[in-house]
Structures are given as C-alpha cells and as structure tokens.
C-alpha cells in the first residue's frame, strides 16, 4: 500500500496540519501506521467528515410550513419616525423577537439579538427567518461556535429535500457569512447573476443588498452602485427597513470608491439623518474601515453626539470580524481558493522558490507573482511568512 505523510494529507484535503494530527490522534483515519512521532497515511484515504457539523446537521428537524407566514408577517416596516412603536403592535411572541432583535442589532446590542434568536429555538420557520441577523450578531460578538451552529442548521436545510424557496432562503442567509468573510466565490450562482426568481418576494431587497456587497468584494463598483440604486427605486422612502438603510450605504461606498466623494457624502448624510436619532449606529460602525475617513468627517460635522459611540463600536467589533475571517478561511480554504491556487499556496508556504513553482504550472514567474498576490488578498495575508503560518 502506498502511504503519504500528515503534511501531504493536509495539502491533499485542504486542511491544516493540526487538523490532520487531531484526526490521527482520535483514530478517525483508518489503516494508518505510526513510526516514532511520524504518521503514515494510506494515499487513497478520504478526509473524515467533521463530526461537529455532522452532529449539527443530524439534529436539524424538518422545516415547518410556516416560513411563508413568517416572511409575510415580518415584512411590515417599522414607522420611520418611531421604529420602536412596532413592538407594541405585535401580539405574537416570535414576531416580537424578530423585530426586537432587528432593532437591537442596529443599536449594537448583539447579545440581545442572540437572546432573541435563542428564544425561537425549536421554531424552524422563525429560526430560518432570523438566521442571517443572528450570524452577523454572532460574528460581531465574537461567538464563532454559535456561528457554526447556525451554519450547520442552514446547511442541513440546504441539503434537505426542501422547496426551491426554502433552499434559496437558507443560501441567502449563508451568503451573509461568506461575504462577511470576503469569500465571494462561495455565494450561490443565482445571487452572483441576480436571478432572484426562487426567492420569496419579501427576501429580494436583502438579496439585492448582498449582491451589491458581492460586487464590492469583487471591486466592481459601477455594478455595485447600479444594483443598489435599482433596488432602492422599488423601496418606499416612507418606510424604515434594514434593507433600505444598507442599500443606501452601498451607494455611498460605491460612490466613494469611484472617486465621487460629494455623492458619497450625500448618501451618508441622508441616511444618517433618518437613523441616527434612533440610536442606529451599527451600519456606520461597519462602514468605517472602507470609507477612508468620510464617515468620521460626517459624524464630526453633523452628528457629533454619535461620534464616540460609532467609533467605540467599530473598535470593539472589528477584531471579532477579523478573527471570524481567519477562522472561517482556515475551515473553508479549499472553497475560497481554486484547486490551482491552493496547490500554489501550499508550495509557496513550504518555501518552494517562485521559479520552481512557475515551471511546475507552466506559467511565467510574473504570472505566478500575480496569482500569489490574488491568494494573499483572498486570505488576508501579506507575504509568504504569513501564508506559511496560515496554511501549515
């Protein structure tokens, strides 16, 4: 029988060496042999499934037929002048938790968002309806284990024999994480192409927001602006919805990236005037790292009372989003990188010279450097040393 080393198995399966060592220690790779401190693994061995995710998926019950009701019931916008007033108008508990969680997220109270989400545990329709918000709150709060639990729930639905609407809705929620981790190639093809026909109508504004975010990750700012502006044209300006807020901010980001600073500032100030008086600081805290100081400038000049709150929230949550990106990318590196990119990354991480790698793939050294630069961008590393720590 032909054998490979643990390092070679890690490269073959697209996981870290540490994960292979854990699998070996727990006896989950059959027919292995140990010589001193070294392991030999059968060359044809398949990567064992992740027991944690198997357990999560196995416990996902059948989705109730109440999703259509939940989407219809939660499509009601909050009053623009007094968004909290909607809570008093709700008699059904799960609807109250949905709106309470949404308002808490906009105000940066992520623990409250997660408490509301946990209160609908056992109600699959409500859980699915609230999953994307819970993902964003879990990441902002630095709770990666909870993220993986929600991910397991959604992937269980995605793999189940569900309707096209339910499957697409689960994929939409998962895309919140994929785009937050800057892994745009992991989003479903229908979202990239803008074909929302499988989605319930109530979910399409959020799909437009995520498609604009997809173009942001791909640095296609003209397309990003066109998607956001088109979606906003169908929104009622009298309503207060999360999609309306975030689509407006997508317009600001795109204009800023295109060098149209005056337009970007107008988009920012218009939405700030609507939402900041209600304490909705999260959208602007999330925007700080990509706007080159424009958010701070607008806050300082027009809304100084909210300046410290927005800055403080960004400082608290940004490390959690970076940590999420790093862990997510390690868990999904073979989905984020193409097969060729991963093979090149593995060789570069092991210190193989550029000339040898280029010759192996029949490309020029210049082309190889371009590919390595793209890999660094996808994994958020800066050089071979960081790549080596990441891959190995």
N, C-alpha and C positions, 0 to 999 in steps of 0.2 A: 504493500500500500504506500502511496506517495503522501508525504507529510509537508506541512508548512509551519512556519513559526507564528507566535502570537502577533508579532508586528505585521507579518504578511496577512494574517487573518483580519486584523484591524483595517488594513488598506482595502482588502477584498470586500469586506462587509460595509465599509464606510462608517466605522465607529471608532471611538478612542481605544487606545491600548488598554487603558484602565478598565473599560467596559468588558473587553475580551478576558482580562485577568479575573474579573468578577465572575464571568460565566464559567471559566475554568475552575475557579475555587468552589463554585456551587455545584459542579459536576453536571452542568447543563449541555456540554458538548460531548457527544458520545465518542468512544474509541480513541480518546486522546492518550498520549504517553508522556510521562514526566521523567526527565533526566536531570537530577540535581535541582537547580532552580529554573530550568528551562522546560517549556512545554512543546510538544509536537502535536499538531492538529491535522487530522485527515484532510487532504487537499480538496476533497469533494464535500466537506461538511458544510451544512447550511447554517446561517445565523439563527440562533434560537429566538423565538418571539419574546417580546418584552412582557414579562409576567404581570407587571403593574398595569399595563394597558389592556392585557387580556382580561384581567380581573375587572377593570373599569367597564370594558365593552360587554363582558358577560352579565353584568348587573344592570345594563340598560334595558328597562322594560319597553313593551310596545308603546308607541306614541298614541295618546288618546286622539280622538277625532275632534277635539276642541280647539285645535290650532287656529282654524278659520275664525272661530268665535273670538279667541284672544286677540288676533290681529285686528279684527273689526272693532273690538271694544277698546283697544289701546291706540287706535288711530285718531282719537279725539285730541285736538291740540289744546295745550294749556292757554288760558287767557293771557294775552300779551302784556296787559297792564298789571296782572296779579296772578302769576303762574301757580302759586300755592293754593289758590281758590279751588282748583280742580280736585284736590284731595277731599274737600268737604262734600263734593257732589258724588263721590264713589261709595256705594254700599257694599260692593263685592270685595272681599279681602285681597284676593290675588291681583285685582286691578289696582287697588290702593298701593300694594307693594311695588307694582311696576312703576307707577308714577312717582312714588316716594323715592325709589331707587334712582330714577332718572334725574330728579331734582337734586338729590344728594350728590350724584356724580358731577353735575355741573358746578356744584359748590365745593367740590374737592373732598367730600366726606366719603372716602372709598370704603371705610369699614361699615358704614351704614348701608351702602349699596350691597355689600356682600351679606349683611344680615338680612336684608330684604330678599335677596336671592335664595338664601338658605331656608327662608320661611316658606317657599313654594316647593321645597324638595318633596318629591312624590307626585307632583303635578307636572307631567312631562310637557304638556302644552305651554304652561306658564314658564317652565324652565327654558324651553326652546326659545320662547318669545324674548326672554330676558338674558339669554346666554351671551350675546355679543357685548352688552353693557357689563356683565359680570366678568368677562375676560379682561376688558380694559381696566376695570377696578382692581382685579386680582393682580395684574401686572403693575399697576400704579402703586399698589400697597406692598409689592414685593413678595406676593404669595404664589410662588411658582408651583408648589404641589396642588393648590386649588386650581390653577390654570390647567394642569394636566388632567385633573378630574373632569373639568368641564369639556376639555378636548376629547377625552375618552367617551363622554356622553354623546357629543356631537358626531364623532366618528362612528359610534355604534349606530346612530340614526342613519348616517350616510351609507353605511354598509347594509342596513336592513332593507327589506323589500318594501320600501315606503313609496308614497306618491312622488311624482316629479317635483311638486310644490314643496313638500316637506324636505326632500333631499336638497333642493336648491337653497332653501332657507337655512339648513344646517351648514351648507358650504359657505353661505354668506357670512354666518357667524364666525366660522373658522378663518375666513379671509381677514377678519379684524386682527387676528393674531399674526397671520402671515405678513400683512402689510406693516403692522407694528414692528415686526422683526426685520423689515426690509427684505423680504423674500418674495418679490412679486411673481416669480415664475411658479410659485406654489398655488396661486389662486386659480379657480376653475376657468376653463376656456371661455365659457359663456360670459363671465364677468369681464375678461380682457376684451372680448368682442362687442360687449354692450348688448347682448341678446338676453333681455330680462323676461322673456315670454313664459318661462317656467316658474317665475316668482309670483307670489300673491301681489296684487297691485299696491297694497299698503307697504310692502317692503321695498318698492322700487326707488323711492327717494334715497334710502340708505344705500342701496346698490349703486346709485349714481355717485354718491359721496365716496364710496370705496373704489369705484372705477376712476374717479378723479385722483384719488390717492395712489392708485396703481400707476397712473401716468406720472405722478410726482416722483415715485420711486424709479421710474424709467427715464426721468429728466425730460419728459415730453410735455413741456409747459403749455404750448399752444393747445394741444389736445386736452390737457387738464382744465384749462380755462373754458374751452368750448363745452365740455361735459358739464361742468359746474354751472355755467350760465344758462345752458339749455334746461337743466333740471330746475333751477330757480325760477325760470319762466313759468313753470307749472305749479309753483308753490304760492299759496295765498299769503301775501305780505302781512295780512292782519293776524296770522297765526304765530304761535311760539312753539316751534318744534326743533328738536335736536338736529334734524336733517337740514333745516333752513339755516341754522347757526353755522354748522360745519361746511355746508356748500358755500356760504358767503366767505368763510375763511379760506376755503380752497381757491376762490377767486383772488383773494388778497395774496396768497402765497404765489400763485401763478404769475400775477402781475409783477410782484416783486422780483421773481426770478427772471422775468422778461425785461427787466430794467424800467418798468413803468411804475415808478415809486409813487407818483401822485395818485394814480388809480388804486394802487395797493393801500395807500393811506385812507382813501375814501371808503373802500370796502371795510377796512378795520374800524374806522370811527363810526360808521353807520351801524355795525353790529354791536360795537361797544355801548353805544347809546341805548340800545334796546335791552341788552342782557346784564351789563354790569350793575345797574341799580338793584337787581335782584340777587346780587352776590354770585353770579355765574362766572367764576374766574378760571375754571379748568380749561376751556378752549384756548384761552390766551397763554396760560402756563405751558400748554402743549406746543404752542406755536413759537415760543421764544427762541429755541435753538435754530430755527430755519429762516428767521426774518431779518437777521443782521442788525438788530437794534431798533427796528421800526416799531415793534410792539412797546418797548420801553419808552421810546420817544412819544408815542401817542398817549400812553398812560401818564407820563410825567407832565405832559402839557394839558391834557383834557380831563384825566381821571386820577389825580394824584392820590386820592383816598384809597385806591385799589392797588397802587403800585407795589407796595411791600407784600401784600397778600399773594399777588401773582408771582412775583419773584421768589418768595419763600416756597410756594407750592412747586415751582419748577425745580428748585434746588433739592426738595425732598424726593420728588418722584423721578427725576431724570436718572439717578443712579439705578433705580429699580428697573427702568426700561432698558438701560444698557445691560444690566445683569440678565434680564429676560432675553434680550437679543443673543447674548453669548451662550446661555444655556440652550436656548431654542436652536441656535445654529449648530451647536455640537450634536444635539439629538437628531437634527434633520439635514446634516451636511450633504448627504448624497441626493437629497431632493433639491437643495439650494444650488449646488454645483452640478453641471453636466458631468457625465462619466469621464470625458476627456479632461475637464477642469479638475476633477477630483484626483485623477491619476497624476496630472502635472503638479497639483498641490502636494500630494504625498511624496513625490520625488524631490520637490523643492524643499519640503520640510525635513527631509533626510540629508540635505546638503549636497545633492547631486548638482554639478555645475550646469549653468544655462546651456552651454554648447552641447553637452551630452543629452539633455532633455530635448532640445530642439531637434537634434539628429534623430532621436528615437521617434519623434512625432512627425518627422519630415517637414518641419517648418523652419523659418529663419529665426535667428536669435532675437531680432527686432519684434517679430510677431509673438514670440514667446513672452517677451517682456510686457507686451500689451495684454496678453492673456493673464499673466501674473498680476498685473495692475487691476484687471477686472475681478480676479479672485480676491485680492486684498479688499476691494470695495465691497464685495458681497459678504465677506466675513468680518469686516470692520477691523482689519489688521493693517499694519503699516510696512512690514518688512518680513524677511524670511525667518528671523528670530521669533517674532510674534506668531507667524504662521506655524512654525515648528511646535511651539507651546500649545497652539490651538489644535493641530492635527494629531500630535503624538502625546 
